[in-house]
Amino acid sequence: MREMILLKQGEIVLKGMNRRAFEQKLEDNIKKALVGLPAYRMRSCQSTVYIEPEDGTDCSLYIDRLKKVFGIVNIVRAGAAPKDMEALLDFAPTYLENTLMQAKTFKVETKRADKKFPYNSPQISAMMGGKLLESFHHLRVDVDNPDVVVRVEIREKESFVHAGRIQGAGGMPVGTNGKALLLLSGGIDSPVAGHMTARRGVEIEAIHFFSYPYTSEAAKEKVLSLAKILTEYTGPMKVHLIPFTKQQLQIRDNCPEEHFTLIMRRIMMKIATEVAKRNHCHALVTGESIGQVASQTMWALGVTDPAADIPVFRPVIGMDKEEIITRARRIGTFETSVLPYEDCCTVFTPKHPTTRPKLFNILHSEEKLDVETMVREAVEGMDTVILGK
Amino acid sequence: MIWLDNAATTKPDATILKKMGEIAEEFFGNPSSSHFSGLAARRVLEEAREKTAQQLSVLPEEIIFTPSGSVANNLIIRGVVRPNPKSHVVISAIEHDSVSGPVQALKNQGVRVTEVQPRKDGMIHPEDFEAAVGEDTTLACVMHVNNETGVIQPIKELSILLKRKAPKALFLSDAVQSAGKMKLTPSLWGVDFMSLSAHKFHGPRGIGALYCKKGVRLPAVMHGGGQEAGIFPGTENVPGAVGLAESLVLCAAHDAQKVQACKEILREKLLALDDTTENGNGFPYVLNVSFHGIPSEILLNSLSGKGICVSAGSACKTGKSSRTIAAMGGDAKSALRFSLSAQTTPEEAEIAANAVCEIVTAFRKGELA
């Protein structure tokens, strides 16, 4: 009995002339995701990618990783049978036994891509339904609300039987939509923002600001672990680590305390923009959500946003903390995000930060700083690591 | 590197590691086998047990080897206390997680638990302890030397009080911090159980021991081939046991006075700084100081950058401030633990003390970068 994995592509199917390029990228990403697993065969036709493990390796091993590849809408474990009605009817009850033993009701749906097959879809469904009823006496047919939908697909080369599909990661293949730089803090929100952006096919690099000795080596390690988790979705990722203590002290010593966080974030934006440009990233991504903290009020965003002269994406802008946490749990970053290490934003936090700042006032406070030098020095001190290779 | 984190772990002794390697190669037989190779391994294991017992002035059959102090504590507490409301456990508020953890788990199963708070000096005072003990108390747990402050608890006094008020009660003293650093005499103290761990006194990781007084029944929690008196089944770690015994012997020759002298160097310099408080005192190997207004993590990171390793509270609880110091009413958020060993030199103490002073001064001036 042969079992294989059918990966159904999502939006790519809607693409026109450049569809092949999208498909090629998806195949590359799948290969990268499956590195290190036992050998398999892969082919692609009719908006489906077929993965067949060799030597009968269990498909679940592959599916766990494929669930994280963007551009795949559905993952189906299917039994492959010859294109012969007899053989198909023989094969299905054995292959589906485990699933059907746990169900009470079922229906059969057939898709016949090869119109030369001697029976049409309703005929195939009827024959298959009859065979399954004969094999499993406890089963009933229910076309409206069945426990299990058995699907028969008659394709060009062979036919498939499967019951149930697994939801894929959706979105578009990473690398088909340019590259962005993610501001990764070590909190809950930024990994989620990175994940959401990557899901739209955007390649991600990350930038992290650390304030040794106010933050620890362990805090830096934590950020790298978060980035490592993201690479399961994005593929290999560059992480730029920026030493930021000196700049923070300069802000603290020269600017009003209540403006500290805003000016710090503006400087971060400027440094990030510079790093983005040097690395061919076309946008910044942050985990900001309106009103979550003082530096993320509408007014505060209005102050920090103009510091960057490339687009700043904030995918979680309209999400509640609870929603962000749910997503963080789902993508597997939450447990790491809540490890108790200070991130550099919390060290010098003013007691009473301005929540309704005016850009004019902030720019005035900022005048005392040599911003250009601050940015240059930060970028010069940068250390870059590549994760997930 | 200057290692002032000896309460977290110590540098293993090279000679002992070498000897363990030789034993692992030569005496690989299973001590439970009846052939000559098994018997030889058994002999080596029993010699290690005898040596360990000798160091603690107890009988060899009172020593049970375990993989760690934590395992020893769990085996004792889980073995002795039945998980029902008839059981009553008295525990100090400053125990290691491997003692407070299983006790909390038993509490969730209905066991009555009374916690004894330390006073400002970090001590569990006999009158507080006595008030917590009832006639029906099953087990009392008070550690010998606290891992964060180095305060030495009056174990003998407490155990006498316990037995007077509750003759059937048993006493566990976690001696993980004091083993190898001072003479332990569980039989004189009158405790029923004691636990220790080799890596805290220049021995290897992965081996500890529990002392169970002769005549005291310790029901088994784990079941298997009956090794280690049935209390910790599993093929014995012969090289580990030898490593533990040898490191105990090695440490018995150490001079605590020398350690105390190093501690004094640190202590004098650090306490001369403004706004510092010492948290507990009495043990040559540990100095715990709060530098008010400076989060421990910042000092720790700065020292780490200079190659000096210390801890904020217990190494097992990174990121959380010290429960022990909070229980003493101290400033837990800014507490730093310097823990010494016989390998610490006066020069190292001097360098570390100067580094701390430099960092603290820079921080208070707002110049720390």
Boltz contact constraints between the chains, C-beta under 6 A:
constraints:
  - contact:
      token1: [A, 213]
      token2: [B, 298]
      max_distance: 6.0
  - contact:
      token1: [A, 213]
      token2: [B, 301]
      max_distance: 6.0
  - contact:
      token1: [A, 213]
      token2: [B, 302]
      max_distance: 6.0
  - contact:
      token1: [A, 213]
      token2: [B, 305]
      max_distance: 6.0
  - contact:
      token1: [A, 214]
      token2: [B, 298]
      max_distance: 6.0
  - contact:
      token1: [A, 216]
      token2: [B, 297]
      max_distance: 6.0
  - contact:
      token1: [A, 216]
      token2: [B, 301]
      max_distance: 6.0
  - contact:
      token1: [A, 245]
      token2: [B, 369]
      max_distance: 6.0
  - contact:
      token1: [A, 246]
      token2: [B, 369]
      max_distance: 6.0
  - contact:
      token1: [A, 249]
      token2: [B, 369]
      max_distance: 6.0
  - contact:
      token1: [A, 340]
      token2: [B, 319]
      max_distance: 6.0
